[in-house]
């Protein structure tokens, strides 16, 4: 059930309206989540800047989508699961890849190690230890990628929690 309404640029606070108009000018439209975030200019601007920054990670898009699927499965945001399932398919993920990612793993051991740590960053960050970082390095992950996992998880927590609070739901349920 929708709890927060999407806002048109004219009805949004001034800064949010400017941000929405900028997006509409570049892309032609604005998504439900972004137009709903417009209630808070600080949240909207922060999300847009953080999202833009996280697109510059060293993670391949397909792996980023696997991590997002694992994290969103844990958070329970159907809206995000739907979006990341479609983005994962567009990035070349198979249905098996998607199912495994939603289970917090991958058929590839190197990816599975990174996905598992990403879920722990979300669910139990206080349990992360030297051994976890050493294992990721042993799998060939750079310190940059290891650091970027926190950003990707945080971005997913932001969007998932917001969508759940706002009551955004996908047009169809992801299974």
HUKARA-V416622 format. One record per pair of residues at least 12 apart in sequence whose C-alpha atoms are under 6 Angstrom apart, sorted by the first residue. I is the first residue (numbers start at 0). J is the second residue. D is the distance in Angstrom with one decimal. If there is no record, write none. Layout:
i=I j=J d=D
i=I j=J d=D
This chain:
i=0 j=166 d=5.2
i=1 j=166 d=4.2
i=1 j=167 d=5.8
i=2 j=165 d=4.9
i=2 j=166 d=5.1
i=3 j=165 d=4.9
i=4 j=35 d=5.9
i=5 j=34 d=4.9
i=5 j=35 d=4.0
i=6 j=34 d=5.3
i=6 j=35 d=5.9
i=14 j=40 d=5.7
i=15 j=37 d=5.2
i=15 j=40 d=4.8
i=61 j=90 d=5.1
i=64 j=87 d=5.3
i=65 j=100 d=5.0
i=66 j=114 d=5.5
i=68 j=100 d=5.8
i=68 j=101 d=5.3
i=69 j=100 d=5.2
i=69 j=101 d=4.5
i=69 j=103 d=4.7
i=70 j=118 d=5.7
i=72 j=101 d=5.6
i=76 j=159 d=5.3
i=78 j=168 d=4.9
i=78 j=169 d=4.6
i=81 j=173 d=5.5
i=109 j=138 d=5.5
